[in-house]
Amino acid sequence: MRTPFLPVPKTPLRDLAEGGGGLGNLPDWDLSDLYTAPDAKEFKRDMDWLENACAEFAADYEGKLADLDAKGFWDCVLRYEKIDLISGRIMSYAGLRYYQNTTDAERAQFMANAQDKITAFSTPLVFFSLEINRIPDEQLDALFAQDPDLARYKPIFDRLRAMRPYQLSDELEKFLHDQSAVGAAAWNRLFDETIAGLKFEVDGEELGIEGTLNLLTDPDRAKREAGARELSRVFGENVKLFSRVHNTLAKEKQIEDRWRGMPTPQTGRHLANHVEPEVVEALRNAVVAAYPKLSHRYYELKRKWLGLDVMQVWDRNAPLPLEDPRLVGWEEAQATVMEAYHDFAPEMAGIAEPFFNRGWIDAGVKPGKAPGAFAHPTVADVHPYVMLNYLGKPRDVMTLAHELGHGVHQVLAAGQGELLSSTPLTLAETASVFGEMLTFRKMLSKAKTQAERKILLAGKVEDMINTVVRQIAFYDFECKLHEARSHGELTPDDIGALWMSVQAESLGPAFEYMDGYETFWSYVPHFVHSPFYVYAYAFGDGLVNALYAVYEEGGDDFQDKYFDMLKAGGSKHHKELLAPFGLDASDPKFWGKGLSMISGMIDELEAMEG
């Protein structure tokens, strides 16, 4: 049974702002493909059906799974999948509607009530995974051998059974499931609503968090500094609350991990991602070793371009002096991304097109709307929805390409059905980063001058550094945070010191750090919603860089292999998915191949200086 859903921003936070003047007609979501309204009779019908279906499922199967034959087991799986699908539809609607305006009390209440009901309905289903994990391997394998339809679901059971060593008693598992709505989910909501409600004042203008973060990309250095200092002030005023959120969630995780016997705080994430700890460690070590030739080298170049003796944190995402400040309207952004997708494969553009004309994208920045960007797959028999905060910067075009890539992936994977369509986080970034790369290469091919090419290259390098270097630094911060919390309560200063240790290491000697920057950990949603999620960005970026290198080498069947990979959803391990391309993420050289693409772009930028 799925965990009651809250969408998690899937793109590393980029710098956003409020308003959308001059960008054209920005689309809004039409959620009616899920439900037409909160009081729609279909919503009540599905909620009533779910309550009965969960109770009937438990009555029919609890204590009996080990006695089922192949046909009986197949019927059981189909009923479980239908329950998963209906609960997913309900929570997708409630969650997406909430994320359109997280400060709306009615939306927050509606979502919380739906989440509470589904948690209560689904508590009797906790037995399902527990009993499956008690069935001997040879018995389950015999059932798969008898029924090819059932055998197709083997990856789901493999992942369930990977949790066997960490499974608690039936009573404790039911308790943890039942109290989840007032545990991590409640702290998540507190964080989201606090972030969405923060007010900042810069030069007499009141802004939300997006508008203030956006100042960090302003051409005027004084405005960037004012934005950074105001962020620091407001984060500082709220840092005790954010510290409480992080202390509580880290302690809750530590307690559950201890009861389960998890060897490390990261183990649960690795199991969920279906990736071996040594593969993640190889990725992390490769990126950290590459800091000097990636971020340190690039920011030294940028320091010279900006004419500074030393860079401040508000210069990290500053536009370059030659950068064109014009805004990219929505229609131009759509045309750019669709052309890039079409040139790669017309089928890809065909899948992307409905997002623009059927209300599947919510693009504008609005009061109370969640920050960042994400693509949520909803359920296999509907379609994904994409959320953006579009402001017309070239990076916003890349974010559109990124989230639309997720959407295409989710549409293709939906054919696997509700239980098998969802990909692990490490593979979920594949199509998004690939779509971003296609769009970047299309824009680069149209560059008319050396200066334009330099701006595009520098922008892409910055985005890749933010996706690879910055996210691995975030991962190291989380590792340090959870380790330190295991020894006792952490003060805001303690957490700030951990944050500063990874920032200095990853950004390099080109920077110095203002007082107050030690609070900037507080607004990153990934630490709250999905501990250790962030390494998936670096995994995805490195994977796609290696994949794109194979694409550039040619081969008529690359597109077919690529679509087969996306259609597989969560039905295959990363080794199986990458094998047709001659790639293997467990090979330490694999990550070097991906990182060399970034360093190669920095080589080109350095050559332009010569």
C-alpha positions as CSV (number, residue, x, y, z in Angstrom):
1,M,0.0,0.0,0.0
2,R,1.4,3.4,-0.9
3,T,2.3,5.9,1.7
4,P,-0.3,8.7,1.7
5,F,1.0,11.1,-0.9
6,L,2.6,14.5,-0.7
7,P,4.3,15.6,-3.8
8,V,8.0,16.3,-3.3
9,P,9.8,18.9,-5.4
10,K,11.8,16.8,-7.8
11,T,14.1,19.5,-9.2
12,P,16.9,20.9,-7.0
13,L,15.7,24.3,-5.9
14,R,16.5,26.9,-8.5
15,D,16.1,30.6,-8.0
16,L,12.5,31.8,-8.6
17,A,10.5,35.0,-8.3
18,E,7.0,36.2,-8.0
19,G,4.8,37.5,-10.9
20,G,4.7,36.5,-14.5
21,G,4.2,39.7,-16.5
22,G,5.2,39.7,-20.1
23,L,5.6,35.9,-20.2
24,G,2.4,35.1,-22.1
25,N,-0.4,33.0,-21.0
26,L,0.9,30.7,-18.4
27,P,-1.1,27.5,-18.0
28,D,-2.9,26.3,-14.9
29,W,-3.7,22.8,-13.8
30,D,-7.0,21.2,-14.7
31,L,-7.4,18.5,-12.0
32,S,-10.7,17.3,-13.3
33,D,-9.1,14.2,-14.8
34,L,-8.7,13.1,-11.1
35,Y,-11.8,14.7,-9.6
36,T,-13.9,17.7,-10.7
37,A,-14.2,19.2,-7.1
38,P,-13.6,18.3,-3.5
39,D,-17.3,17.6,-3.1
40,A,-17.6,15.6,-6.3
41,K,-19.7,12.5,-5.9
42,E,-16.9,10.5,-7.5
43,F,-14.5,11.5,-4.7
44,K,-17.0,10.2,-2.1
45,R,-17.7,7.1,-4.1
46,D,-14.0,6.2,-4.3
47,M,-13.4,7.0,-0.6
48,D,-16.3,4.7,0.4
49,W,-15.1,2.0,-2.0
50,L,-11.6,2.2,-0.6
51,E,-12.8,1.8,3.0
52,N,-14.8,-1.3,2.1
53,A,-12.1,-2.7,-0.3
54,C,-9.4,-2.5,2.4
55,A,-11.6,-4.2,5.0
56,E,-12.7,-7.0,2.6
57,F,-9.1,-7.5,1.5
58,A,-7.9,-8.0,5.0
59,A,-10.8,-10.3,5.8
60,D,-10.2,-12.4,2.8
61,Y,-6.4,-12.7,3.0
62,E,-5.0,-12.0,6.4
63,G,-3.3,-15.1,7.7
64,K,-3.9,-17.0,4.4
65,L,-1.3,-15.7,1.9
66,A,1.0,-18.7,2.4
67,D,-1.9,-21.1,1.5
68,L,-2.8,-19.5,-1.9
69,D,-2.1,-21.2,-5.2
70,A,-0.8,-19.2,-8.2
71,K,-4.3,-18.2,-9.4
72,G,-5.4,-17.2,-5.9
73,F,-2.2,-15.2,-5.5
74,W,-2.7,-13.5,-8.8
75,D,-6.2,-12.4,-7.8
76,C,-4.9,-11.1,-4.6
77,V,-2.2,-9.0,-6.3
78,L,-4.8,-7.5,-8.7
79,R,-7.1,-6.5,-5.8
80,Y,-4.1,-5.0,-3.9
81,E,-3.1,-3.0,-7.1
82,K,-6.7,-1.6,-7.4
83,I,-6.6,-0.4,-3.8
84,D,-3.2,1.2,-4.5
85,L,-4.6,2.9,-7.6
86,I,-7.7,4.4,-5.9
87,S,-5.8,5.6,-2.9
88,G,-3.2,7.1,-5.2
89,R,-5.9,8.9,-7.2
90,I,-7.4,10.4,-4.0
91,M,-4.2,11.5,-2.5
92,S,-2.9,12.9,-5.8
93,Y,-5.9,15.1,-6.1
94,A,-5.7,16.3,-2.5
95,G,-2.0,16.8,-2.6
96,L,-1.8,18.6,-6.0
97,R,-4.7,20.9,-5.0
98,Y,-2.9,21.7,-1.7
99,Y,0.4,22.5,-3.5
100,Q,-1.4,25.1,-5.6
101,N,-1.9,27.1,-2.4
102,T,-0.3,25.7,0.7
103,T,-1.6,28.7,2.8
104,D,-5.2,27.9,2.1
105,A,-6.7,26.4,5.3
106,E,-9.5,24.6,3.5
107,R,-7.1,22.9,1.1
108,A,-4.8,21.9,3.9
109,Q,-7.7,20.5,5.9
110,F,-9.1,18.6,2.9
111,M,-5.7,17.0,2.3
112,A,-5.1,16.2,6.0
113,N,-8.6,14.6,6.3
114,A,-8.1,12.5,3.2
115,Q,-4.7,11.4,4.5
116,D,-6.1,10.5,7.9
117,K,-8.9,8.4,6.4
118,I,-6.6,6.5,4.0
119,T,-4.1,5.8,6.8
120,A,-6.9,4.4,8.9
121,F,-8.4,2.4,6.0
122,S,-5.1,0.9,5.0
123,T,-3.8,0.0,8.4
124,P,-5.4,-3.5,8.2
125,L,-3.3,-4.1,5.0
126,V,0.0,-3.9,6.8
127,F,-0.1,-7.7,7.1
128,F,0.3,-8.1,3.3
129,S,4.1,-7.3,3.1
130,L,4.7,-8.9,6.5
131,E,3.2,-12.3,5.4
132,I,4.8,-12.2,2.0
133,N,8.1,-11.9,3.7
134,R,7.5,-15.0,5.8
135,I,6.8,-17.2,2.7
136,P,9.9,-19.3,1.9
137,D,11.8,-18.3,-1.3
138,E,11.2,-21.7,-3.0
139,Q,7.5,-21.5,-2.4
140,L,7.2,-18.0,-3.9
141,D,9.5,-19.0,-6.8
142,A,7.2,-22.0,-7.6
143,L,4.2,-19.7,-7.8
144,F,6.0,-17.4,-10.2
145,A,7.0,-20.4,-12.4
146,Q,3.3,-21.5,-12.6
147,D,1.8,-18.1,-13.7
148,P,3.6,-15.7,-16.1
149,D,1.2,-12.9,-15.2
150,L,2.1,-13.2,-11.6
151,A,5.8,-13.6,-12.4
152,R,5.8,-10.1,-14.0
153,Y,5.3,-8.7,-10.5
154,K,8.4,-10.4,-9.2
155,P,10.4,-7.1,-8.9
156,I,7.8,-5.8,-6.5
157,F,8.2,-8.9,-4.3
158,D,12.0,-8.7,-4.6
159,R,11.9,-5.2,-3.2
160,L,9.5,-6.1,-0.4
161,R,11.7,-9.1,0.5
162,A,14.8,-6.9,0.6
163,M,13.2,-5.5,3.8
164,R,12.9,-8.9,5.4
165,P,15.9,-8.4,7.7
166,Y,14.5,-5.1,9.0
167,Q,10.9,-6.2,9.4
168,L,9.2,-5.6,12.8
169,S,6.3,-7.5,14.4
170,D,2.9,-7.2,12.9
171,E,1.7,-5.1,15.8
172,L,4.6,-2.6,15.6
173,E,4.3,-2.3,11.8
174,K,0.6,-1.5,12.1
175,F,1.4,1.0,14.8
176,L,4.0,2.8,12.7
177,H,1.6,2.9,9.8
178,D,-1.2,4.2,11.9
179,Q,0.7,7.0,13.6
180,S,2.4,8.2,10.4
181,A,-0.1,11.0,9.8
182,V,0.9,12.6,13.1
183,G,4.6,11.8,12.8
184,A,6.8,12.7,9.8
185,A,3.8,13.8,7.7
186,A,2.8,16.3,10.2
187,W,6.3,17.8,10.5
188,N,6.4,17.9,6.7
189,R,3.2,20.0,6.7
190,L,4.5,22.3,9.3
191,F,7.7,22.9,7.3
192,D,5.8,23.4,4.0
193,E,3.3,25.9,5.5
194,T,6.0,27.8,7.3
195,I,8.2,28.1,4.2
196,A,5.2,29.2,2.1
197,G,4.2,31.8,4.7
198,L,7.6,33.4,5.1
199,K,7.7,37.2,4.3
200,F,10.8,39.1,3.2
201,E,11.2,42.8,2.7
202,V,13.8,44.1,0.2
203,D,13.9,47.8,-0.8
204,G,10.4,48.4,0.7
205,E,8.9,45.5,-1.3
206,E,7.3,42.5,0.4
207,L,8.3,39.2,-1.2
208,G,7.7,35.5,-0.7
209,I,10.6,33.0,-0.6
210,E,10.7,32.6,-4.4
211,G,10.9,36.3,-5.1
212,T,13.7,36.7,-2.5
213,L,15.7,33.7,-3.8
214,N,15.3,35.1,-7.3
215,L,17.2,38.2,-6.3
216,L,20.3,36.0,-6.0
217,T,20.3,35.9,-9.8
218,D,19.8,39.6,-10.3
219,P,22.4,41.4,-12.5
220,D,22.7,44.2,-9.8
221,R,25.1,42.9,-7.2
222,A,23.6,45.2,-4.5
223,K,20.2,43.6,-5.0
224,R,21.8,40.1,-4.8
225,E,23.4,41.1,-1.5
226,A,20.2,42.6,-0.2
227,G,18.4,39.4,-1.1
228,A,20.9,37.2,0.6
229,R,21.0,39.2,3.8
230,E,17.2,39.3,4.0
231,L,17.1,35.5,3.5
232,S,19.6,35.2,6.3
233,R,17.6,37.5,8.6
234,V,14.3,35.7,8.1
235,F,15.9,32.2,8.2
236,G,17.6,33.3,11.4
237,E,14.3,34.4,13.0
238,N,12.8,31.0,12.2
239,V,15.9,28.8,12.7
240,K,14.7,27.4,16.0
241,L,11.6,26.1,14.4
242,F,13.5,24.6,11.5
243,S,16.0,23.1,13.9
244,R,13.2,21.5,15.8
245,V,11.8,20.0,12.6
246,H,15.2,18.5,11.7
247,N,16.0,17.3,15.2
248,T,12.6,15.6,15.5
249,L,12.6,13.9,12.1
250,A,16.2,12.8,12.5
251,K,15.5,11.4,15.9
252,E,12.3,9.7,14.7
253,K,14.3,8.1,11.9
254,Q,17.0,7.0,14.3
255,I,14.5,5.3,16.6
256,E,12.8,3.4,13.8
257,D,16.1,2.5,12.2
258,R,17.3,1.1,15.5
259,W,14.2,-1.0,16.0
260,R,14.5,-2.3,12.5
261,G,18.2,-3.0,12.8
262,M,19.2,-0.8,9.9
263,P,23.0,-0.6,9.8
264,T,23.1,3.1,8.7
265,P,20.6,6.0,8.3
266,Q,21.1,5.7,4.6
267,T,20.2,2.0,4.3
268,G,16.4,2.6,4.0
269,R,16.9,5.0,1.1
270,H,19.3,2.7,-0.7
271,L,16.8,-0.2,-0.4
272,A,14.0,2.1,-1.7
273,N,16.2,3.1,-4.6
274,H,17.1,-0.5,-5.3
275,V,20.8,0.5,-5.4
276,E,23.7,-1.0,-3.7
277,P,25.4,1.1,-0.9
278,E,28.8,0.6,-2.6
279,V,27.5,2.1,-5.9
280,V,26.3,5.3,-4.0
281,E,29.6,5.4,-2.2
282,A,31.5,5.2,-5.4
283,L,29.4,8.0,-6.8
284,R,29.9,10.2,-3.7
285,N,33.7,9.6,-3.7
286,A,34.1,10.3,-7.4
287,V,32.3,13.6,-7.1
288,V,34.1,14.7,-4.0
289,A,37.4,13.9,-5.6
290,A,36.4,15.9,-8.6
291,Y,35.5,19.1,-6.6
292,P,38.9,20.8,-7.6
293,K,38.5,20.1,-11.3
294,L,34.8,21.0,-11.3
295,S,33.3,23.5,-8.9
296,H,36.6,25.0,-7.7
297,R,37.9,25.5,-11.2
298,Y,34.6,26.9,-12.6
299,Y,34.0,29.3,-9.7
300,E,37.6,30.6,-10.1
301,L,36.7,31.4,-13.8
302,K,33.5,33.0,-12.7
303,R,35.3,35.2,-10.2
304,K,37.5,36.5,-12.9
305,W,34.5,37.1,-15.3
306,L,32.7,39.1,-12.5
307,G,35.9,41.1,-11.8
308,L,36.0,40.2,-8.1
309,D,38.8,39.6,-5.7
310,V,36.7,37.1,-3.9
311,M,33.1,35.8,-4.5
312,Q,30.4,36.1,-1.9
313,V,27.6,33.5,-1.6
314,W,25.3,36.0,-3.4
315,D,27.6,35.8,-6.5
316,R,27.3,32.0,-6.9
317,N,24.3,32.2,-9.3
318,A,24.9,35.7,-10.6
319,P,24.4,36.2,-14.3
320,L,27.6,36.7,-16.3
321,P,28.3,40.3,-17.5
322,L,27.6,39.3,-21.1
323,E,24.4,37.6,-20.3
324,D,21.3,38.7,-22.2
325,P,18.7,39.8,-19.5
326,R,15.7,39.3,-21.8
327,L,12.9,37.1,-20.6
328,V,11.9,34.0,-22.5
329,G,8.1,33.9,-23.1
330,W,6.1,30.8,-22.4
331,E,5.4,30.1,-26.1
332,E,9.1,30.4,-27.0
333,A,10.0,28.1,-24.1
334,Q,7.4,25.6,-25.3
335,A,8.7,25.7,-28.9
336,T,12.3,25.3,-27.8
337,V,11.7,22.2,-25.7
338,M,9.3,20.7,-28.2
339,E,11.7,21.1,-31.0
340,A,14.5,19.5,-29.1
341,Y,12.3,16.6,-28.1
342,H,11.0,16.2,-31.7
343,D,14.5,16.2,-33.2
344,F,15.5,13.4,-30.9
345,A,12.3,11.4,-31.6
346,P,8.9,12.6,-32.9
347,E,7.3,10.1,-30.5
348,M,8.8,12.0,-27.5
349,A,7.3,15.3,-28.7
350,G,4.0,13.6,-29.3
351,I,3.9,12.4,-25.7
352,A,4.8,15.8,-24.4
353,E,2.3,17.8,-26.4
354,P,-0.8,17.1,-24.3
355,F,0.9,18.6,-21.2
356,F,0.7,22.0,-22.8
357,N,-2.9,22.0,-24.1
358,R,-4.8,19.8,-21.6
359,G,-4.1,21.5,-18.3
360,W,-1.4,19.2,-17.2
361,I,1.1,22.0,-16.3
362,D,0.7,24.7,-13.6
363,A,3.4,27.2,-14.6
364,G,2.8,30.6,-12.9
365,V,4.1,31.9,-9.6
366,K,1.2,32.6,-7.2
367,P,0.8,33.5,-3.6
368,G,1.0,30.4,-1.4
369,K,2.0,28.1,-4.2
370,A,4.7,25.6,-3.3
371,P,8.2,26.6,-4.4
372,G,10.4,24.6,-6.8
373,A,9.2,22.3,-9.5
374,F,8.0,18.7,-9.8
375,A,6.3,16.2,-12.0
376,H,3.9,13.9,-10.2
377,P,2.8,10.7,-12.0
378,T,-0.6,10.5,-10.2
379,V,-1.8,6.9,-11.1
380,A,-1.3,4.6,-14.0
381,D,-4.8,5.2,-15.5
382,V,-4.7,9.0,-15.5
383,H,-1.6,11.1,-16.4
384,P,1.2,13.1,-14.8
385,Y,0.9,16.7,-13.7
386,V,3.9,19.1,-13.9
387,M,4.4,22.0,-11.5
388,L,6.7,24.9,-12.3
389,N,7.3,28.4,-11.1
390,Y,8.1,29.9,-14.5
391,L,9.7,33.3,-14.7
392,G,11.2,33.4,-18.2
393,K,14.9,32.9,-17.4
394,P,16.9,30.4,-19.6
395,R,17.2,28.2,-16.5
396,D,13.4,28.1,-16.3
397,V,13.4,26.7,-19.9
398,M,15.7,24.0,-18.7
399,T,13.4,23.3,-15.7
400,L,10.5,22.9,-18.1
401,A,12.6,20.5,-20.2
402,H,13.5,18.6,-17.0
403,E,10.0,18.2,-15.6
404,L,8.5,17.4,-19.0
405,G,11.1,14.7,-19.3
406,H,9.8,13.3,-16.0
407,G,6.3,13.5,-17.5
408,V,7.2,11.6,-20.6
409,H,8.9,8.9,-18.5
410,Q,5.9,8.6,-16.3
411,V,3.5,8.3,-19.3
412,L,5.6,5.6,-20.9
413,A,6.1,3.7,-17.6
414,A,2.3,3.8,-16.8
415,G,1.9,0.8,-19.2
416,Q,3.5,-1.4,-16.5
417,G,0.5,-0.8,-14.2
418,E,0.2,0.8,-10.8
419,L,2.6,-1.3,-8.8
420,L,5.4,-1.6,-11.4
421,S,5.3,1.9,-13.0
422,S,7.1,3.8,-10.3
423,T,10.9,4.0,-10.8
424,P,13.4,4.3,-8.0
425,L,14.6,7.9,-7.4
426,T,18.0,7.1,-8.9
427,L,16.4,6.1,-12.2
428,A,13.5,8.6,-12.0
429,E,15.9,11.4,-13.0
430,T,17.0,9.7,-16.2
431,A,14.5,11.1,-18.7
432,S,14.3,14.5,-17.0
433,V,18.1,15.1,-17.2
434,F,18.2,13.7,-20.7
435,G,15.4,16.0,-21.8
436,E,17.3,18.9,-20.3
437,M,20.5,17.9,-22.1
438,L,18.6,17.6,-25.5
439,T,17.2,21.2,-24.9
440,F,20.6,22.5,-24.0
441,R,22.3,21.0,-27.1
442,K,19.5,22.5,-29.2
443,M,20.0,26.0,-27.8
444,L,23.8,25.6,-28.1
445,S,23.5,24.7,-31.8
446,K,21.6,27.9,-32.4
447,A,24.2,30.2,-30.7
448,K,25.2,32.9,-33.2
449,T,28.2,34.3,-31.4
450,Q,31.1,33.0,-29.2
451,A,29.7,35.1,-26.4
452,E,26.3,33.5,-26.7
453,R,27.9,30.0,-26.7
454,K,30.0,31.0,-23.6
455,I,26.9,32.1,-21.8
456,L,25.0,28.9,-22.6
457,L,28.0,26.7,-21.7
458,A,28.5,28.5,-18.4
459,G,24.8,28.2,-17.5
460,K,24.9,24.5,-18.2
461,V,28.0,24.0,-16.2
462,E,26.4,25.9,-13.3
463,D,23.3,23.7,-13.5
464,M,25.4,20.6,-13.6
465,I,27.4,21.7,-10.6
466,N,24.2,22.5,-8.8
467,T,22.9,19.0,-9.7
468,V,26.1,17.0,-9.0
469,V,28.5,18.9,-6.7
470,R,25.9,20.8,-4.7
471,Q,23.6,17.7,-4.2
472,I,26.5,15.5,-3.1
473,A,27.5,18.2,-0.7
474,F,23.8,18.2,0.5
475,Y,24.1,14.4,0.9
476,D,27.3,14.8,3.0
477,F,25.5,17.4,5.1
478,E,22.6,15.0,5.8
479,C,25.0,12.2,6.6
480,K,26.8,14.4,9.1
481,L,23.5,15.7,10.5
482,H,22.0,12.2,11.2
483,E,25.3,11.0,12.6
484,A,25.6,14.0,15.0
485,R,21.9,13.8,16.0
486,S,22.4,10.1,17.0
487,H,24.6,11.5,19.9
488,G,22.2,14.1,21.1
489,E,20.1,17.2,20.4
490,L,21.6,19.6,18.0
491,T,21.4,23.4,18.4
492,P,20.9,25.7,15.3
493,D,24.6,26.5,15.6
494,D,25.5,22.9,15.5
495,I,23.5,22.3,12.3
496,G,24.9,25.5,10.9
497,A,28.5,24.3,11.5
498,L,27.8,21.1,9.6
499,W,26.3,23.0,6.7
500,M,29.3,25.4,6.5
501,S,31.8,22.5,6.5
502,V,30.3,21.0,3.3
503,Q,29.8,24.3,1.7
504,A,33.4,25.4,2.0
505,E,34.7,22.0,0.8
506,S,32.4,21.8,-2.3
507,L,32.5,25.5,-3.5
508,G,36.2,26.0,-3.1
509,P,38.6,28.9,-2.3
510,A,37.0,31.4,-4.7
511,F,34.3,32.2,-2.0
512,E,34.0,33.7,1.4
513,Y,30.9,33.4,3.5
514,M,28.7,36.1,5.1
515,D,27.5,35.8,8.6
516,G,24.1,34.2,8.5
517,Y,24.8,31.8,5.6
518,E,25.0,29.1,8.1
519,T,21.1,29.1,8.3
520,F,20.6,28.4,4.5
521,W,20.1,24.7,5.2
522,S,16.8,25.5,6.6
523,Y,14.8,26.0,3.4
524,V,15.8,22.9,1.5
525,P,12.7,20.7,1.3
526,H,14.4,17.5,0.4
527,F,16.0,17.1,3.8
528,V,12.6,17.2,5.4
529,H,10.4,15.2,2.9
530,S,12.9,12.5,1.8
531,P,16.1,12.1,3.8
532,F,19.1,11.3,1.5
533,Y,17.0,11.8,-1.6
534,V,19.5,14.3,-3.0
535,Y,22.1,11.8,-4.2
536,A,19.6,10.7,-6.8
537,Y,20.2,14.0,-8.7
538,A,23.9,13.3,-8.9
539,F,23.2,9.6,-9.8
540,G,20.8,10.7,-12.5
541,D,23.1,13.4,-13.9
542,G,26.1,11.1,-14.1
543,L,24.0,8.3,-15.6
544,V,22.6,10.6,-18.3
545,N,26.0,12.1,-19.1
546,A,27.3,8.6,-19.8
547,L,24.1,7.8,-21.7
548,Y,24.3,10.9,-23.8
549,A,27.9,10.1,-24.7
550,V,26.7,6.7,-26.1
551,Y,24.0,8.6,-28.0
552,E,26.6,11.0,-29.5
553,E,28.6,8.0,-30.7
554,G,25.7,7.1,-33.0
555,G,23.8,4.0,-33.5
556,D,20.4,3.7,-35.3
557,D,18.7,1.8,-32.4
558,F,19.6,4.2,-29.6
559,Q,16.1,5.8,-29.5
560,D,14.4,2.3,-29.4
561,K,16.6,1.3,-26.5
562,Y,16.0,4.5,-24.8
563,F,12.2,4.2,-25.0
564,D,12.4,0.6,-23.9
565,M,14.3,1.7,-20.8
566,L,11.6,4.3,-20.0
567,K,8.8,1.9,-20.6
568,A,10.3,-0.5,-18.1
569,G,9.4,1.8,-15.2
570,G,10.3,0.0,-12.0
571,S,10.3,-3.4,-13.4
572,K,14.1,-3.7,-13.9
573,H,17.3,-3.1,-11.9
574,H,19.7,-0.4,-13.1
575,K,22.1,-3.1,-14.3
576,E,19.5,-4.5,-16.6
577,L,18.4,-1.1,-17.9
578,L,22.0,0.1,-18.7
579,A,23.3,-3.2,-20.1
580,P,21.9,-2.6,-23.7
581,F,24.0,0.6,-23.8
582,G,27.2,-1.1,-22.6
583,L,27.1,0.8,-19.3
584,D,27.4,-0.4,-15.7
585,A,26.9,2.0,-12.7
586,S,28.7,-0.4,-10.4
587,D,31.9,0.1,-12.4
588,P,33.9,3.0,-10.7
589,K,34.9,4.2,-14.2
590,F,31.3,4.8,-15.0
591,W,31.0,7.9,-12.8
592,G,34.3,9.3,-14.2
593,K,32.7,9.2,-17.7
594,G,29.8,11.3,-16.5
595,L,32.0,13.8,-14.7
596,S,34.4,14.2,-17.6
597,M,31.5,15.7,-19.6
598,I,31.3,18.6,-17.1
599,S,35.1,19.0,-16.9
600,G,35.2,19.0,-20.7
601,M,32.8,22.0,-20.8
602,I,34.9,23.8,-18.3
603,D,37.9,23.0,-20.6
604,E,36.1,24.8,-23.4
605,L,35.3,27.8,-21.2
606,E,38.9,28.1,-20.1
607,A,40.1,27.8,-23.8
608,M,37.8,30.8,-24.6
609,E,39.8,32.8,-22.1
610,G,43.1,32.1,-24.0
